[in-house]
Amino acid sequence: MDAQSRGQADEIDPADQWVLNPQTGNYELRLDRSAPKPASSRSAGAASSRTAARRGASGAAPATAEVPGQRTRRSARGGNPPGGDGGGRGAQQTAAGRRKRKPRKSGKKKAAMWTGGVLACVLVAGSAFAYYLYDRLNGNLNTVDIGDAGSKGITKDGPVNILLLGTDKRTGAGNEGYGDKGSSGHADTTFLFHVSEDRTNATALSIPRDLITDIPDCPTKQPDGSTKIIKGSQGVRFNESFGVGGRDPGCTMRTIKQMTGVQVDHFMMADFNAVKTLSTAVGGVEICLAKPIKDKESKLDLPAGEQKVAGEDALAFVRNRHGLGNESDLDRIKQQQQFVASMIRQMKEDTLGNPKKMFAVAEAATEALTVDSAIGDIPKLTAMAQELGKIDVKHISFATVPVVDNTDGATVLLDEVKAPQVFSMLQNDISFTEVKKKESAAKSKQAALLKGPRAAASAVRVDVYNGSDTPGAAQKTLNWLQVEKGVLKSTNKSNAPEKTAKTTLEYAPNQADQARKLADLMGLPATALKPGTEEAEGTEAMVLTLGADFKGAGVPITAPAKPPVDKVEADKQVCAQ
């Protein structure tokens, strides 16, 4: 959308009316005589002109894409921002303009998020004119009610996990050569975006679309408010977790949780058009090619070296697999990750300090996005952006779920050794980059439990309960402890009263040395240790309850300190191979 169609009746771009006051560091709305003014009133005429400009010459409202599930499009465009009555808009804008803008030299980093054909922009977080644009941008957003698949709001405590979903729906001009004709799209490109509890780092984990997995039964909200259970599937491609049989993004979230053990809080989704509009809004995305790409199918013709791509070329670039490695989807994922990393750098260095570009990107992003209803308005997205904005770009990493080839040559399977390690790092909030964690007082206290003397293995007394989904886990662990580690004073107590997500070790104060020894032997994290307050008497044993994180007798539960996979860091330029 150009400046004229975005602007007022007199063709003034609203972003151009914001100027930086060097004395205050604020962006302020310039409404004095020195600024260009419309020849007529800014009331009803300007409002109707804006509406007409956005709808186009035909006067038709923009088309709304079909997404499985109960999907609504906000209509705040004709309403008032929170706290406003529709009058005195100039005064409201002036007040918004006085909000303090962080000087660029402060080094505060803000992130943009994209998913393989999809950029889910983090929306002018903390910018001076976010309030001014509320009614305009809020009307762009589409929402889906995913029921209890995610979280209810934006949390400032604990990690945040966001599904970034790019579908292969091919509606829109120029998209006829891509995607699956006639469908609502599938989970074509997927990132699980994990933001650490202390907001020092983030990991974007790509999930291959051709990964064979199980999809659980999925409750989906229907347009009439009822709930329909979509039956699950066993041993199918991951991309079927969305779109097939009416599955909504909540189904993909449930599939990811079942696969990784990570609770997914929210989702952001868009289709092919997002890459074209957003890459154009930022002025093109810088890429680097180790060798030329010339693809007859996508008509992509790019020389080797550094260059910018936008619009159709940007979409062709992230969709292309020809001329890359073995021309597989895994090679394309690497190229997409490099593209996203470049987009993030560009957003931070160039766009976020430029009100005009920020407006264009925010407009394009909100037009492209579909989100869950819990974050389905601008204030909530801005709150999320403020949390994500605390992350330094050099501590944003991209990686891919470790997989191995399937026997059919067309699909892949989870790597049974490496994939659980990667999932464990996310579950335990361990950074994929070298970053000094901000350790809370609670975590410091927990870590202190592992400091101190250890008992001999022969002195450890423990009762083992199975709270996992693995049949016979307690007996297997008992055999391993007794035969391999010499923990002879151990007993199999069979199934725990209920299933548990995490393995725990309960012990009395006078059993602390035994607890530390068992933690060493089994690779238990400090968070698994649950000290009591009363002393143990006589031959009383500790209580070990195996949880869903149990991967097998002798397999450490503690996550690895470093990822067992290659990664791409957002602050580094990498040339696509």
C-alpha positions as CSV (number, residue, x, y, z in Angstrom):
1,M,0.0,0.0,0.0
2,D,1.6,3.4,-1.0
3,A,1.7,6.6,0.9
4,Q,-1.3,8.1,-0.9
5,S,-3.7,5.2,-0.1
6,R,-2.5,5.1,3.5
7,G,-2.8,8.8,4.0
8,Q,-5.4,11.5,4.6
9,A,-7.8,13.0,2.1
10,D,-5.0,15.4,1.0
11,E,-2.5,12.6,0.3
12,I,-0.4,13.3,3.3
13,D,1.1,10.1,4.8
14,P,0.2,10.1,8.5
15,A,3.7,8.8,9.4
16,D,5.2,12.0,7.8
17,Q,3.4,14.2,10.3
18,W,5.5,12.8,13.2
19,V,8.7,14.6,13.8
20,L,11.6,14.1,16.2
21,N,12.0,16.8,18.8
22,P,15.8,16.8,19.4
23,Q,15.3,18.5,22.8
24,T,13.1,15.8,24.3
25,G,13.9,12.8,22.2
26,N,10.2,12.4,21.5
27,Y,8.3,11.9,18.3
28,E,5.5,14.6,18.2
29,L,2.6,15.0,15.9
30,R,3.1,18.3,14.0
31,L,-0.2,20.1,13.8
32,D,1.0,23.7,13.6
33,R,1.0,26.0,10.6
34,S,4.5,24.8,9.5
35,A,3.1,21.4,8.7
36,P,1.1,20.7,5.6
37,K,-2.6,20.9,6.3
38,P,-5.7,19.7,4.4
39,A,-7.7,22.3,2.6
40,S,-10.9,21.2,4.3
41,S,-12.1,19.9,7.7
42,R,-10.4,16.8,9.0
43,S,-13.6,15.4,10.5
44,A,-16.0,13.3,8.5
45,G,-14.5,14.0,5.1
46,A,-11.0,12.8,6.2
47,A,-12.4,9.7,7.9
48,S,-14.4,8.7,4.9
49,S,-11.4,9.3,2.6
50,R,-9.3,7.0,4.7
51,T,-12.0,4.4,4.6
52,A,-12.3,4.7,0.8
53,A,-8.6,4.6,0.3
54,R,-8.3,1.4,2.2
55,R,-11.2,-0.2,0.5
56,G,-10.1,0.8,-3.0
57,A,-11.8,2.5,-5.9
58,S,-14.6,-0.1,-5.9
59,G,-15.6,0.6,-2.3
60,A,-15.4,-3.1,-1.4
61,A,-14.0,-4.1,1.9
62,P,-10.7,-6.2,1.7
63,A,-11.3,-9.9,1.3
64,T,-10.9,-12.0,4.4
65,A,-9.1,-15.3,4.0
66,E,-10.7,-18.5,5.2
67,V,-9.1,-20.2,8.2
68,P,-10.3,-23.4,9.9
69,G,-12.1,-22.7,13.2
70,Q,-14.1,-19.8,14.4
71,R,-12.4,-16.8,12.9
72,T,-13.3,-13.2,13.3
73,R,-12.0,-9.9,11.9
74,R,-11.9,-6.9,14.2
75,S,-13.8,-3.9,13.1
76,A,-12.3,-1.2,15.3
77,R,-11.5,0.9,12.3
78,G,-14.7,2.8,12.6
79,G,-14.6,3.0,16.4
80,N,-12.6,4.8,19.0
81,P,-9.4,3.9,20.8
82,P,-9.7,2.9,24.4
83,G,-10.3,5.9,26.6
84,G,-11.5,8.1,23.7
85,D,-14.9,9.4,22.8
86,G,-14.2,10.0,19.1
87,G,-13.8,13.7,19.6
88,G,-10.6,15.7,20.3
89,R,-8.5,13.4,18.2
90,G,-5.9,16.0,17.6
91,A,-5.5,16.4,21.4
92,Q,-5.2,12.7,21.8
93,Q,-2.6,12.4,19.1
94,T,-0.6,15.2,20.7
95,A,-0.7,13.5,24.0
96,A,0.5,10.3,22.4
97,G,3.3,12.2,20.7
98,R,4.7,13.3,24.1
99,R,5.3,9.7,25.1
100,K,9.0,9.2,25.5
101,R,10.9,7.5,22.8
102,K,13.9,5.5,23.7
103,P,17.0,7.1,22.1
104,R,18.6,4.9,19.5
105,K,21.9,4.9,21.4
106,S,20.3,3.2,24.4
107,G,20.8,-0.1,22.5
108,K,17.4,-1.5,23.4
109,K,16.8,-4.3,20.9
110,K,13.5,-5.2,19.4
111,A,12.8,-8.4,17.4
112,A,10.6,-9.1,14.4
113,M,9.4,-12.7,13.8
114,W,8.8,-14.4,10.5
115,T,7.8,-17.9,9.5
116,G,8.9,-19.3,6.1
117,G,6.8,-17.2,3.9
118,V,5.4,-15.4,7.0
119,L,6.7,-12.4,9.0
120,A,4.8,-11.9,12.2
121,C,6.0,-8.3,12.9
122,V,6.3,-7.3,16.5
123,L,4.3,-4.1,15.9
124,V,5.8,-0.8,16.9
125,A,6.4,-1.7,20.5
126,G,6.5,1.3,22.7
127,S,6.4,3.7,19.8
128,A,5.0,7.2,20.2
129,F,2.3,6.7,17.6
130,A,1.0,3.2,18.5
131,Y,-2.0,4.8,20.3
132,Y,-2.7,7.0,17.3
133,L,-2.9,4.0,15.0
134,Y,-4.9,1.8,17.3
135,D,-8.2,2.0,15.5
136,R,-6.6,1.7,12.1
137,L,-4.4,-1.3,12.8
138,N,-6.7,-3.1,15.2
139,G,-9.2,-3.5,12.4
140,N,-6.7,-5.4,10.3
141,L,-6.3,-8.4,12.7
142,N,-8.0,-11.7,12.2
143,T,-8.5,-14.0,15.2
144,V,-9.2,-17.7,15.9
145,D,-10.6,-19.0,19.2
146,I,-8.4,-22.0,20.0
147,G,-10.1,-22.8,23.3
148,D,-7.7,-24.2,25.9
149,A,-4.9,-25.1,23.4
150,G,-2.9,-22.0,24.5
151,S,-2.6,-19.5,27.3
152,K,-5.2,-16.8,28.2
153,G,-3.0,-13.7,28.1
154,I,0.5,-12.2,28.0
155,T,2.6,-13.3,30.9
156,K,5.6,-11.4,32.2
157,D,6.7,-14.4,34.3
158,G,8.1,-17.6,32.9
159,P,9.1,-18.5,29.4
160,V,6.8,-17.8,26.4
161,N,6.3,-20.2,23.5
162,I,4.8,-18.9,20.3
163,L,3.8,-21.0,17.2
164,L,4.7,-19.1,14.1
165,L,2.8,-20.8,11.3
166,G,3.2,-20.2,7.6
167,T,0.5,-21.9,5.5
168,D,0.7,-22.8,1.8
169,K,-2.7,-21.3,1.0
170,R,-2.3,-19.8,-2.4
171,T,-5.0,-17.2,-2.6
172,G,-3.9,-13.8,-3.8
173,A,-2.5,-12.4,-7.1
174,G,0.6,-14.2,-8.4
175,N,0.3,-17.2,-6.0
176,E,-1.2,-19.6,-8.4
177,G,2.0,-21.5,-8.8
178,Y,2.5,-22.2,-5.2
179,G,0.7,-24.2,-2.6
180,D,-2.3,-26.6,-2.5
181,K,-5.1,-25.5,-4.7
182,G,-8.5,-25.3,-3.2
183,S,-7.5,-26.0,0.4
184,S,-7.3,-23.7,3.4
185,G,-3.6,-24.5,3.5
186,H,-1.4,-26.8,5.6
187,A,1.4,-26.2,8.1
188,D,3.9,-25.5,5.4
189,T,6.5,-23.8,7.5
190,T,6.5,-23.9,11.3
191,F,8.7,-22.3,14.0
192,L,8.3,-22.9,17.7
193,F,9.6,-19.6,19.0
194,H,10.8,-20.0,22.6
195,V,11.4,-16.8,24.7
196,S,13.4,-17.4,27.9
197,E,12.0,-16.6,31.3
198,D,14.6,-13.9,31.9
199,R,14.1,-12.5,28.4
200,T,17.9,-12.7,27.6
201,N,17.5,-15.1,24.6
202,A,15.1,-16.8,22.2
203,T,15.2,-19.9,20.1
204,A,13.2,-20.4,16.9
205,L,13.0,-24.2,16.3
206,S,11.9,-25.2,12.8
207,I,9.7,-28.3,12.5
208,P,9.9,-30.0,9.0
209,R,6.6,-30.3,7.3
210,D,7.4,-33.8,6.1
211,L,8.2,-35.1,9.7
212,I,6.2,-38.2,10.4
213,T,4.3,-37.8,13.8
214,D,1.1,-38.5,15.6
215,I,-1.6,-35.8,15.7
216,P,-3.9,-35.9,18.8
217,D,-7.6,-35.5,18.9
218,C,-8.4,-31.8,18.6
219,P,-11.3,-29.8,20.0
220,T,-12.1,-26.9,17.6
221,K,-14.5,-24.0,18.0
222,Q,-17.2,-23.8,15.3
223,P,-18.8,-20.5,14.0
224,D,-21.9,-21.2,16.0
225,G,-19.9,-21.4,19.2
226,S,-20.0,-25.2,19.6
227,T,-17.0,-27.4,19.9
228,K,-16.2,-30.2,17.4
229,I,-13.6,-32.9,18.1
230,I,-11.4,-33.5,15.1
231,K,-10.2,-37.1,15.3
232,G,-6.4,-37.5,15.5
233,S,-4.1,-39.3,13.0
234,Q,-1.2,-41.7,13.6
235,G,2.0,-41.7,11.6
236,V,1.2,-38.8,9.2
237,R,3.1,-35.8,8.0
238,F,3.3,-32.9,10.5
239,N,1.9,-30.5,7.9
240,E,-1.5,-32.3,8.3
241,S,-1.8,-30.9,11.8
242,F,-3.4,-27.8,10.2
243,G,-6.1,-27.5,7.5
244,V,-6.9,-31.2,7.1
245,G,-10.4,-32.1,8.2
246,G,-11.0,-28.6,9.6
247,R,-8.0,-28.6,12.0
248,D,-7.2,-25.1,13.2
249,P,-3.9,-23.7,14.6
250,G,-4.8,-25.0,18.0
251,C,-4.5,-28.5,16.6
252,T,-0.9,-27.7,15.5
253,M,-0.2,-26.3,19.0
254,R,-1.4,-29.6,20.6
255,T,0.6,-31.6,18.1
256,I,3.8,-29.7,19.0
257,K,3.1,-30.0,22.8
258,Q,2.7,-33.8,22.4
259,M,5.9,-34.0,20.4
260,T,8.2,-31.7,22.4
261,G,6.7,-31.6,25.9
262,V,6.6,-27.8,25.6
263,Q,3.3,-25.9,26.2
264,V,2.6,-23.5,23.3
265,D,1.0,-20.2,24.6
266,H,0.0,-18.4,21.4
267,F,0.1,-18.5,17.6
268,M,0.7,-16.1,14.7
269,M,-0.2,-17.2,11.2
270,A,-0.2,-15.8,7.7
271,D,0.1,-17.1,4.1
272,F,2.3,-16.4,1.1
273,N,1.1,-12.8,0.7
274,A,2.8,-11.8,4.0
275,V,6.3,-12.3,2.6
276,K,5.6,-10.2,-0.4
277,T,4.0,-7.3,1.4
278,L,6.4,-7.2,4.3
279,S,9.6,-7.6,2.4
280,T,8.4,-4.7,0.2
281,A,7.4,-2.6,3.3
282,V,10.9,-2.8,4.8
283,G,12.5,-1.9,1.4
284,G,13.7,-5.4,0.5
285,V,15.5,-8.0,2.6
286,E,19.3,-8.5,2.3
287,I,20.4,-12.0,1.3
288,C,23.7,-13.6,0.4
289,L,24.1,-16.5,-2.1
290,A,27.2,-18.6,-2.3
291,K,26.3,-19.4,-5.9
292,P,23.7,-18.2,-8.4
293,I,20.1,-19.5,-8.4
294,K,18.2,-19.8,-11.6
295,D,14.9,-21.8,-11.3
296,K,12.6,-22.2,-14.2
297,E,9.6,-23.2,-12.0
298,S,9.6,-20.1,-9.8
299,K,11.3,-17.9,-12.4
300,L,13.9,-17.0,-9.7
301,D,17.0,-15.6,-11.3
302,L,19.6,-14.3,-8.8
303,P,23.4,-13.9,-9.1
304,A,25.8,-14.9,-6.4
305,G,26.8,-12.5,-3.6
306,E,24.9,-10.0,-1.5
307,Q,21.6,-8.4,-2.7
308,K,18.1,-7.5,-1.7
309,V,14.9,-9.3,-2.6
310,A,11.3,-8.1,-2.2
311,G,7.8,-9.0,-3.3
312,E,7.6,-11.9,-5.7
313,D,11.4,-12.5,-5.6
314,A,11.3,-12.7,-1.8
315,L,8.5,-15.3,-1.9
316,A,10.3,-17.3,-4.6
317,F,13.5,-17.2,-2.6
318,V,12.0,-18.6,0.6
319,R,10.0,-21.2,-1.4
320,N,12.9,-22.3,-3.7
321,R,14.6,-25.6,-3.1
322,H,16.2,-26.2,-6.6
323,G,20.0,-25.8,-6.7
324,L,20.3,-26.1,-2.9
325,G,22.2,-29.1,-1.4
326,N,20.1,-32.2,-2.2
327,E,17.1,-30.0,-3.0
328,S,15.1,-31.1,0.0
329,D,12.8,-29.3,2.4
330,L,15.5,-29.4,5.0
331,D,17.8,-27.3,2.7
332,R,15.0,-24.9,2.1
333,I,14.5,-24.5,5.9
334,K,18.1,-23.4,6.2
335,Q,17.6,-20.8,3.5
336,Q,14.4,-19.5,5.3
337,Q,16.2,-19.2,8.6
338,Q,18.9,-17.1,7.0
339,F,16.3,-14.9,5.4
340,V,14.5,-14.4,8.7
341,A,17.8,-13.6,10.5
342,S,18.5,-10.9,7.9
343,M,14.9,-9.5,8.4
344,I,15.4,-9.3,12.1
345,R,18.7,-7.4,11.7
346,Q,17.2,-5.0,9.2
347,M,14.1,-4.4,11.4
348,K,16.3,-3.5,14.3
349,E,18.9,-1.4,12.5
350,D,16.8,0.4,9.9
351,T,13.0,0.2,10.4
352,L,12.4,0.6,14.2
353,G,13.9,4.1,14.2
354,N,11.9,5.3,11.2
355,P,8.3,6.2,11.9
356,K,7.3,6.0,8.2
357,K,8.7,2.5,7.7
358,M,7.3,1.4,11.1
359,F,3.8,2.5,10.0
360,A,4.1,0.6,6.6
361,V,5.4,-2.5,8.3
362,A,2.8,-2.5,11.0
363,E,0.1,-2.0,8.4
364,A,1.4,-4.8,6.3
365,A,1.9,-7.1,9.2
366,T,-1.5,-6.7,10.8
367,E,-3.2,-7.1,7.4
368,A,-1.3,-10.4,7.0
369,L,-1.7,-11.8,10.5
370,T,-4.2,-14.2,12.0
371,V,-3.6,-14.7,15.8
372,D,-5.3,-16.5,18.7
373,S,-8.0,-14.4,20.4
374,A,-6.0,-14.1,23.6
375,I,-3.6,-11.7,21.8
376,G,-6.1,-10.5,19.2
377,D,-5.8,-6.7,19.5
378,I,-3.0,-4.1,19.3
379,P,-2.5,-3.5,23.0
380,K,-2.0,-7.2,23.7
381,L,0.4,-7.6,20.7
382,T,2.2,-4.5,21.9
383,A,2.5,-6.0,25.4
384,M,4.0,-9.1,23.8
385,A,6.3,-7.0,21.7
386,Q,7.6,-5.2,24.8
387,E,8.5,-8.6,26.3
388,L,10.2,-9.8,23.1
389,G,11.9,-6.4,22.7
390,K,14.1,-7.1,25.7
391,I,16.1,-9.7,23.8
392,D,19.4,-8.8,22.2
393,V,19.5,-9.9,18.5
394,K,22.8,-11.7,19.0
395,H,21.0,-14.1,21.4
396,I,18.2,-15.1,19.0
397,S,19.0,-18.5,17.4
398,F,17.5,-20.6,14.7
399,A,17.7,-24.4,14.7
400,T,15.8,-27.4,13.2
401,V,14.4,-30.4,15.0
402,P,16.9,-33.2,14.6
403,V,15.6,-35.8,12.1
404,V,16.7,-38.8,10.2
405,D,15.6,-40.0,6.7
406,N,12.6,-42.3,6.6
407,T,12.8,-45.5,4.5
408,D,10.4,-44.0,1.9
409,G,12.9,-41.3,0.9
410,A,10.2,-38.6,1.0
411,T,9.6,-38.1,4.7
412,V,11.7,-37.9,7.9
413,L,11.6,-39.2,11.5
414,L,12.7,-37.7,14.8
415,D,16.3,-38.5,15.7
416,E,15.8,-40.6,18.8
417,V,19.0,-39.4,20.4
418,K,19.3,-35.7,19.5
419,A,15.6,-34.6,19.3
420,P,14.9,-35.4,23.0
421,Q,18.0,-33.4,24.0
422,V,16.8,-30.4,22.0
423,F,13.3,-30.6,23.4
424,S,14.8,-30.9,26.9
425,M,16.7,-27.7,26.4
426,L,13.5,-25.9,25.6
427,Q,11.7,-27.6,28.5
428,N,14.4,-26.5,30.9
429,D,14.8,-23.0,29.3
430,I,18.4,-23.4,28.3
431,S,19.8,-20.9,25.8
432,F,21.1,-22.1,22.4
433,T,23.6,-19.2,22.5
434,E,26.3,-18.2,25.0
435,V,24.4,-15.9,27.3
436,K,24.8,-15.1,31.0
437,K,21.5,-16.0,32.5
438,K,19.8,-13.7,35.1
439,E,19.4,-16.1,37.9
440,S,16.5,-15.4,40.2
441,A,16.8,-15.8,44.0
442,A,14.5,-18.9,43.7
443,K,16.8,-20.5,41.1
444,S,19.9,-19.7,43.1
445,K,18.3,-21.4,46.2
446,Q,17.3,-24.4,44.1
447,A,20.8,-24.8,42.6
448,A,22.3,-24.7,46.2
449,L,20.5,-28.0,46.9
450,L,23.1,-29.8,44.7
451,K,26.0,-28.3,46.7
452,G,27.3,-30.4,49.6
453,P,28.6,-33.9,50.5
454,R,27.5,-37.0,48.8
455,A,26.6,-40.4,50.4
456,A,28.0,-43.7,49.1
457,A,25.8,-45.4,46.5
458,S,25.4,-48.3,48.9
459,A,23.9,-46.0,51.6
460,V,21.2,-44.6,49.3
461,R,17.7,-45.7,50.2
462,V,15.0,-44.9,47.6
463,D,11.5,-46.1,46.7
464,V,10.8,-45.8,42.9
465,Y,7.3,-44.9,41.5
466,N,6.3,-44.7,37.9
467,G,4.4,-41.5,37.1
468,S,5.4,-41.6,33.4
469,D,3.7,-43.1,30.3
470,T,6.4,-45.7,29.9
471,P,5.3,-49.1,31.0
472,G,7.8,-50.8,33.4
473,A,9.8,-47.6,34.0
474,A,10.1,-48.2,37.7
475,Q,11.4,-51.7,37.4
476,K,13.8,-50.8,34.6
477,T,15.2,-48.0,36.7
478,L,15.5,-50.2,39.8
479,N,17.4,-52.8,37.8
480,W,19.8,-50.2,36.5
481,L,20.3,-48.6,39.9
482,Q,21.1,-52.0,41.6
483,V,23.1,-53.7,38.8
484,E,24.9,-50.7,37.3
485,K,25.2,-48.3,40.2
486,G,25.2,-50.4,43.3
487,V,22.1,-48.7,44.9
488,L,20.9,-51.9,46.5
489,K,18.6,-50.4,49.1
490,S,16.0,-49.5,46.4
491,T,12.5,-50.7,45.9
492,N,9.9,-50.8,43.1
493,K,6.7,-49.3,44.3
494,S,4.9,-49.7,41.0
495,N,2.6,-46.9,39.6
496,A,2.4,-43.5,41.2
497,P,-1.1,-42.3,42.4
498,E,-1.2,-40.0,39.3
499,K,0.8,-39.1,36.2
500,T,3.3,-36.3,36.5
501,A,5.1,-34.2,33.9
502,K,8.4,-33.9,35.8
503,T,10.6,-36.5,37.7
504,T,10.9,-35.6,41.4
505,L,12.9,-36.8,44.3
506,E,11.4,-36.1,47.8
507,Y,13.7,-36.5,50.8
508,A,14.2,-35.4,54.4
509,P,16.8,-32.9,55.6
510,N,19.0,-35.7,57.0
511,Q,18.9,-37.5,53.6
512,A,20.3,-34.6,51.6
513,D,23.6,-36.4,51.0
514,Q,21.7,-39.4,49.6
515,A,19.6,-37.1,47.4
516,R,22.7,-35.4,45.9
517,K,24.3,-38.8,45.2
518,L,21.2,-40.1,43.4
519,A,20.9,-36.8,41.5
520,D,24.5,-37.3,40.3
521,L,23.8,-41.0,39.2
522,M,20.6,-40.2,37.4
523,G,21.3,-36.8,36.0
524,L,18.5,-35.1,37.9
525,P,18.3,-31.3,37.6
526,A,18.1,-29.2,40.8
527,T,14.5,-28.5,40.1
528,A,13.7,-32.2,40.6
529,L,14.9,-32.1,44.3
530,K,12.0,-31.6,46.8
531,P,13.4,-31.3,50.3
532,G,11.0,-31.9,53.2
533,T,11.1,-30.3,56.7
534,E,10.9,-33.3,59.0
535,E,13.8,-35.7,59.7
536,A,13.6,-39.3,58.3
537,E,13.4,-42.0,60.9
538,G,15.2,-45.4,60.9
539,T,15.2,-47.0,57.4
540,E,12.7,-44.6,55.9
541,A,13.5,-44.2,52.1
542,M,13.4,-41.2,49.8
543,V,10.7,-41.2,47.1
544,L,11.6,-41.0,43.5
545,T,8.7,-40.5,41.1
546,L,9.5,-40.8,37.4
547,G,7.7,-38.3,35.2
548,A,6.9,-37.7,31.5
549,D,10.5,-36.4,31.1
550,F,11.8,-39.9,31.9
551,K,13.5,-41.2,28.7
552,G,14.9,-44.5,29.9
553,A,17.0,-46.1,32.6
554,G,20.4,-44.4,32.7
555,V,19.4,-41.6,30.4
556,P,20.1,-38.2,32.1
557,I,17.0,-36.0,32.7
558,T,19.2,-32.9,32.9
559,A,19.2,-31.1,29.5
560,P,22.5,-30.7,27.7
561,A,24.3,-27.4,28.1
562,K,24.8,-26.9,24.4
563,P,22.5,-27.9,21.5
564,P,23.4,-31.1,19.6
565,V,22.5,-29.4,16.3
566,D,23.7,-26.6,14.0
567,K,22.2,-23.2,14.6
568,V,22.0,-19.8,12.9
569,E,22.3,-16.7,15.0
570,A,20.3,-13.6,14.0
571,D,23.2,-11.2,14.2
572,K,25.4,-13.0,11.6
573,Q,25.2,-12.9,7.8
574,V,25.3,-16.4,6.3
575,C,25.3,-17.1,2.6
576,A,22.8,-19.6,1.4
577,Q,24.5,-22.7,0.0
